[in-house]
Amino acid sequence: MNLFTRLLLIFFSTGLLLFSACDRDKPGPTDRKTLSGVVVDPDDRPLSGIRITAHGKSTLTDDLGLFSLEDVEVPAGRGVVTAADPDYYAGVQGFVPSDDEVQYVRIVLMPLEVTAVLDAATGGEAVLGNGAGVELPAGGIVRENGSAYSGTVEVAVQHLDPTDADFAAMVAGGDLQAIRTDESEASLYSYGILRVEMRDPAGTELQLASGTSATIRVPVPTTMSGTAPATIPLWYLDEETGLWMEEGEATRQGNEYVGTVTHFTDWNCDVPEGTGTVKGRLLDCNNNPLSNLEINVGQGTTITDAEGYFTRRVPAGVNFTIASASNVVTFSPVNVNAVSEGATENLSTIVTSCPVYLDVTITGCSGNPQPPYYISASWSGGTTTFFSQETSFRMPVAPNTTVSIQAWDFSSNVGTATVQTGGPGSVTTADISLCAGALITPARITLNGGPFTNQEFIIVPFQIFNVSTALSTYRVSDNETDLYVLNSQGNSTGLEANGIPGKTTGTFPLDDQGTSLTFFFSGITGNDSLFYTLGDIVSGSLTLDQYGAVGGLVRGSFSAVMNGDIFNYTNQTSTPLTNISISGTFEAVRGPDE
């Protein structure tokens, strides 16, 4: 079987077929499959210890965020995998079973962060900066078993804007399929989603008391204001089926929808439509099919197959646009008129610019590596992820940029590679050796000012045999922490932070006398003779949001204004860099204390 028929990235499943709404609770045809996949956070960091459930079976993700459930009876029409953890909103992914014995699923979990702390006796509001939020009634909170609750209520609120680039990856359910109150099926066109969780200080979930209700407010995206109706149905997520269920409605008040709800999961302001289908094909500038390429289709995404074809179910009666989902290729957005319910719109071939093709070969430290492999490739302005059963494969990436690749398998073997791609249409090779070790999330750094405009840098570290290129060390005598993150191979790129107080989380000011920061790189801008250094801090701060035990992870972020210079090795001259804005995230392994 061709490689790319096996590359099943499920941000949004394609061509999803719902079983009949009237028969959805009755036994139907099933397929026995192995369900394998990965659970990551919005920054593509693998999440370990996440509870995975699917059709009566359950497991936990491993240290690399991977999971596998064998011999699962999956309904032939539509399967559902759920990922749950107290620190994250629930992840629910619906999919149409493929013909392969193994079904691959990728689930992105959103961190659950407390928006407001309220008193159950008085209720109150939990509101985000954009106005999205919830108003809770006084004395209307109970425990999940229905018993009365009094005391502190920690409320977490998250708003999903359907016009955001990551909307498709974040939406629970995976396909916006729904059941109306009359039991008929629907495809939803969303105007916004509100996620709400209530817990006591110990982390126990709370709910609204029977007979009470809360008011939710969901902003209408500016670009959708012209089509937003005066009233709109409300839909809640059934986490067991991954379907959206109709319950109540919201009224438009100015630039937001306001409605009342009697319980909390995710609430969706959506127009229900019938379902149509759109089909098309992508070819590059040399008429080669573009495989494994993610594209935006209306509010969803889909992935092209081995021959560049794609299929996507869409809400009937709604105009939509097909556009590139990353900077791998460019093509003029294709505006598609509303498809009739039950109809299929076959588009003309879409010809794109030419990407760079990356030929990847995976080997092992000893013996043969064991598939499947999870691949995550990142570059400035783009990323692609997928599973592969093959040790050699070709993937399209962006031209004239640095591509950082991580690969790992179900046996805790990891590997990285960093390559500089050439011009459009060229082919670049990358060899990745998988060895036992820890996976460290790449650092992402953005520069603005001087010669930089949103210039992004990705540093891919690596750990193997207890040696890491991203290391944090606590110096006992000085009660300070130092850390560095270096590229595992390829261009010379690195980040260093020294003099961080203590060995704990917190936010620390950056200055040249206290906590210092240095960022350096070369070989990224296409001229290997130039070496860039930023090390003179004007202002800024560094935050550690995780400080693990020895062998664990130290994770954080920073934002600063810095000065530095560009050193030219050819003529031995230096050019100053002034007032450069720098921000980023990093992760390092905590080494032994010194």
N, C-alpha and C positions, 0 to 999 in steps of 0.2 A: 504494500500500500504506500502511496506517495506520502512523504513526510507531512506536507501541509494539510492533508486530510486528517491528520492526527493532532494538529495544533489547535486545541480547543480552549480558547480564552473566553471566559463567560463574564464579560462586563454586562452585556445584554444578550440574551439568547436570541438566535435568529429563527424566524419562521415558527414561533411558538404556537402550538395547537392545544387549546384547552379541551379537557373532557367536558361533556355536557353538564351544564349547571344543575339540571334536574337529577342527574345520576352521579353527581360528584361524591356522594357519600356511600355509593354502592360499589361493591367489588367489581373490578374490570380487568382487562388484560394487563399483565405485568411483564417486565423484563428483569432477569437477574443480572445484576451488574456489580462491578467494583466501582465505588465512588471515591475518587482521589482528588486532592486539591490543596490549595494553600489559602491561609488567612493572613491578611496584611492590614496595616493601618493606612490612612490616606497618604503617607509618605513612602509607601511600599515597604515598610519595615515588617518582617515576619513576626507573627504573634504566637507565642507558645502557650500551652495550657488552656486553649480555648475549647469549650465543650461543643462538639459537633453531633448533631442528630439528623437522621434521615430515615424515614419510613421504618421506624421501630428499632433502629440500631444507633449506637452512640460510641464516641471515642473522644480523645483529646488531641489537639495539635502537638507536634513534637517541638524540639528546640528550634527548628527552622521553619515553624509555622505550617508544616505539611501534615496531612491526614489521609487515611485510607480506610474505607469500610468495604468489606468483602461480602459477596453474596447477598446484596440488598435487593429486595423485591420492589422495583421502581415501576409506578404506573406507566403504561406505554405512551400515554398522551402527554404527561407532564410530571417531572420529578421536582422535589424541593429539598434543599439542604439548609439547615439552620445553624448558625454559629452564635454562641452566647457566652458572655463573661460579665461579671458585675461592673467592670470598669468601662464597658462599651455599650452603645446601643446595639440591640439585636441585629444580626445580619441574616437575611433570608434571601436565598437565591433559587429562583425557579429556572428550570431548563427542560428542553425537549431531549429525551434520550437519543443518543447517537447510535449508529450501527456497531460501533466498537464495543468490546467487552468492558473497557475501562472508560468511565465518564469523568472528565476533568472539570473542576469548578474552582473559580477564584472569587473569594469573598473579601470585600473591604469593610472594615469595622471603623465606625466613628467613635472617638473617645467621648466618654460621658463626663462632662465637666459641670459643676454646680453653678447655676446662674444666679440663684437667690436662696436665702435661708429665711423661712417664714415660720410663724407660730400657727399651729393647727387651729387654735381657738379663734384667731382673728383673720386667718386667710391672708390674701394679698396678691401682689403681682410679681411675676418673674418675666422680665422683658429684656430682649436683646437690643443692641444699639440701633438696629434698623426698624424697631417697633414691633417685631414679631414676638409673641409671648402669650402668656396665659394668666388669667385672673382666677384664683381659687376662692371658694366660698368659706365663710367663717364656720368652724365646727363641722366641716364636711369631709374630713379625711378619716379613713379607716385602714386597718391592716388588711392584707390580702384575704384573710379568713373572714372578714366582715366585722371583726371586733373593733370597738371604738379606739381611737388613738388621740392622745393629747401630747403636745410637746413640739419639738423642732421638726420642721419639714425641709429637707434639702431638695430643691427643685432644679432639674437640669433641662434646659431648653435648647433645641437646635433647629434652625430653619434651613430648608433646602430650596434654593432658587432654581427653577427649571431652565433659566437662561445661563446658569453657570456651566463652565466647561466640564466639571466633574459630576454634574447632576446624575448622569446615567450610571456611573459607578457607585454612587451613594444610595440610590433608591432601593429600599427593601422590596423584595419580591422579584426584582430583576426584569420585569417585562410590562408593568402597569396593566396587568390583566385583572378584571374585576367582575363582581356579581352584583347586579342591581337588586333592589328590594323585591321586584317581581320574579326573581330567580333567573333572569336572562343574563347572558354574558355581555361584557363590554370591554373595549379598549379605551384607556383613559388618556385625556389630554390635560396635563397638570398646569395649574397656576401657582402652585406652591405647596410645600409639605412642612408640617410642624411636628417635631419629635419632642415628647415630654416624658420625663421620668420623675417620680417622687419617691424619696426614701427617708428613713429615719437616720440619726447619726451613726447607727451601727451598720447601715447599708441594707436594711430590710426594706423591701418594696412596699409602697403604700398605694392606695387607690381612693377614688371618690366614693363617698357613702351612697348607698342606694337612695334614690329619690332626690339627689343633689346633682348639680351640674356646674361646670366651669366654662368660662368664656375664653375662646382662643382668637388670636389676631394673626393673620397671615398676609404680609405685604404682597401687592400685585406688582410684578416686575414692570419697570417703565416701558420696555419695548412691547409688552403684552397688554398695556393699558387700553389700547383701542379696541381690543376684541374681548376684554373681560366682561362677562355678563353681570347683570344686576344681582342675580342670585345664582348660587352654584351648589351642586350636591357636595356633601361631605362623605368621605370614605375612610374607614379605619382598616388597618392591616391585620388580617388573620395570620398570626405567625406560624400556625400549624400548616396552612395550605399555601401561604405566600400570595394569597389573593386579597384584593381590596374589596371591602364590603360596604355597601351604601348605607348610611345612617344619618339622617338630618340634612340640613343645608346651612350655608353661610350667606350673609348679605354683604354686598359691597358698600363700604362706607369710605368715600374718598379714594385713597390709594391702597386700601386694605380690605380683606374679607374678615368679617366678624361672625362667629357662630358659637353655639353652645354644645358641649359634649358631656357625656355621662360616665366616661371611662377613658383610660389612656393607653394607647399604643402610639403608632404614627397616625396623624390625621392629614388627609390629602384633599385639597380643593381642586376638583377635577370636573371637566365636562365629559360625560360618557358618550362614546360613539360606537358604531359598529366597527368591524375590522376589515381592512383591505390589506393588500400585499404589494410591495414594490420589489422589483428585481432589476439587476444591472450588472455591469462588468467594468473593471478598471484595468486599463493597459498603460504601461509607461510610454515614454516618448519614442521608444524603439519597438512598440507594439508587443512587448513582453507582458504576460499577465502578472499583476501585482498580488502576490500571495500574502496571507497573514497580515493584512493591513487593516487597521481600525479606521472606520469612517463614521461620521455623524449622520444619522438619518432622523430628521426631526428631533424629538426629545430623547431619542435612543441612540445606541451605537450598534454596529455589527462588524464582523470580521470577514474579509474576502477569503475564498477557498483557494485550493491549489491552482485553479485556472483563472483566478481573479474575479470570480462571480460572487455576488452577495444577494441575500434575500432577507427582507425585514417586514414583519407585520407592523402596520401603522393604523392609527385611528382613522376611520372613514370620515369623509366630509371635512377634513382639515388640510389646508395647504401646508406644505413643509419644504424644507431645504436639505439637500445632501451636500456635505462639505468635508474637507479633510479634517481629521481629528488630531493631527500633529504636523510637524514640519518635515516629515519624511518626504512627502511630495506636495506639490501644489496643483490645484485645478480650480477653474471658476466654479463657484457654488451653483448647483443645479436646482432650480426652483421647480417643484412638482405640484401640479394642481391636485386638489382633493381626489382621492381614490374612492370609488363607490364601494359600499359594503359588499363583501364577498368577491370583489373584483381584484384583478392583478394588473398592475401597471408595469409593462416591460420597457425599460429605458434604453436609449441608445448607448453605445459604448462610451465610457468616459475616459478620455486620454489625459494623462497627467504628465507632470515633469518627470525626469528620470531621477531615481534615488541612487544612492550608493548601495551595492549589494555586499553584505558581510558574509563571508564563508567561514563558518565556525566549526571547529573540530574539538571534541571533548575526549580527553584521555584520563587515565587514572594514575595515582602515585605508584600503585602496584596492582598488576592484573588488569582485568577489564572493568571499566565502570559499569554500574548497573542502572539501566533506565527504569522509570522515566526521570527526566531532568526538568527542573524549573529554571527558566531563563528570564533574567531581568536586565534589559539594556537601557541605559539612560544617556542623554546628551542635553545640551542647552536647548530648552524649549520642547523636549519630546521624550517619550519613553515607550517601550513595548515590552510585554511580558507574555509568556506562553509556556506550555509543557511540550517536551519533545521525547519521542521514543527512540530517536536516532542519535548517533554520536557525531554525525556530520550533517549540517543543514545550512541553508542560505536564508538570510533575512534582510529585508530592506530597512535602511537607516538613513539619516540625514547626511548630505554631503558637506565636506569642508568643515568638519567639527571633530571634537574628541568624544568618542563613544566608550563608555565604561560598562562592562558586562560582568554580571555575577551569575553563577550557576550553582545549583545544589541538588542533591538527590535525597531519597528516603532513608539513606544510611548515614546521614550526618556528614557527608563529604561536601566540601565547598571549593570553589575556584573562582578566580577573577581574571579579567584581561582588560587592558585599556589600549585603544588604537586610535590613530588619527586617520580619518577618512579623506578620500580624494574628492575630485569633482564629480558632478552628476554623471551617472552611467558607469563609473569605475567600480572595481571589485577590490575589497580589502579582506585580508585573512586574519583570523583570530584563533589562537590555540589556547584552550583552557584545560588545566590539569586539576582534577578533583581529588582532594586529599582531606583526611580527617582534620577538622578544625572548627573554629567558631565563625559565624557569619556576622560581619560588622556592617551596619548600614552606611552607605557612602555619605560623606559630608557634602553638603550643597552650599555654595557660597556665591553671592551676587555682588557685583561691583557697579557703581554708578559714579560719574564724574570724570573729568579729564578725558582720556581716550576711551572710556567705558560707558556703554549705554545698556543697562540690564544685562551685562555680561555674566553668564552663569558658569561656574566651575564645579565639577563633580570629582571628588577625591575618593577613589575606591581602595580602602585598606584591605588587609588580609591577615588572618592568623592561622598558623600551621605549626605543629610540633612546639606549642607554647611560645612561639615567637610571633609578635604582632607588629604591624606597621601603624597601629593606632593604639597607643598605650597611655594610661594615666597612672601616676605615681604619687603617693602621699609621703611627704618628707616629715618624719616624726619630729626631728629637732627644731624645724622651723614652723611646724603646724601649718603647712601649706601643700597645695596640690599642683603638680605640673602635668601637662599632657601634650601629646603631639599626634597628628594624623597625617600620614604620608601616603602618597600613591604607591600601590603595590608594584607597579611596573609602568613602563612608558615614560611620559613626560615628568619632569621634576616639579612636583607640586606638593605643597605642605602647609599645615596650619599648626601653630604652637601657641599655647597659653601657659604662662608661668605665674606663680605667686597667688594662686586662688586660695583664699583663706579656708583653713580647716579641711574637713573631709565630710561635707554635708551639702545638701541642696540649698539653693538660695540664689539671689541676684547680687552681683558684685560690680562696683564701678571699675571701669578700665582706665588706667593711667600708667605712665612710664615708671612711676615710683612704687606702685602696688601691683595689681594684677595686670600683666602685660599681654599683648597679643601680637603675633607676627604671621603674615600670610605671604607666601612666595610661590612663584611659578615661572616656568619657561616652556617653550615648545608648544604652547597652545595657540598662540596668535599666528603661527605659520613661520616664525623666524626664530630658529634655535639659538641664534647669537644674542638674543635679548633675554635678560633675567630681571623679572619684576619683583620688588620687595615692598611690602607695606608693614611698617613697624613703629612708626611715630604716632602715638594716639593723641588726637585732638579732644575727643569726647566719646563716651559710649559705655556699655555695660555688657556683662556676660552672665547668663543664667544656667545653673545646673538644675535640671528637673528630675534627674535620676543619679544616685550615687550608690552603686552596688558594692557588695563585699568583694574581697580579693578574688579575681577570676570572673567577676560579674561585669556589668557595663556601667560606664559613666556617660551620661547623655546630656546635651544642652544646646544652647543657641546663643547668639550674640548679635549686637548691632552697634556700629561705631562709625566715626569719621576719622580717617587716618591720612598721614603723609608717608611718602616713601620715595623710591627712585626706580629708574630703568637703567640697568647697566648693560652696555654694549660690549661684548667680548671681542668683537672684531677690531674696533678702534679704541677700546679701553676708556670710553667716556660714560658719564652718568647724567641722566636727565631727571629732574625732580618730578614727583607726583604729589599734588597737593589737594587737600579736601576731598578725598575719595570716600564715598559712602560705601560701607561694606556690611553685609549681614549674612547670616548663615546658620546652619545646624551641623552638629557633629556627634559622633559616638566613638568611644574608645573602651578597650578592655582595662580593668583596674589590675595593675600589677602588684607585686609584693611591696609592702611599705619599706621605706629606706630610712 
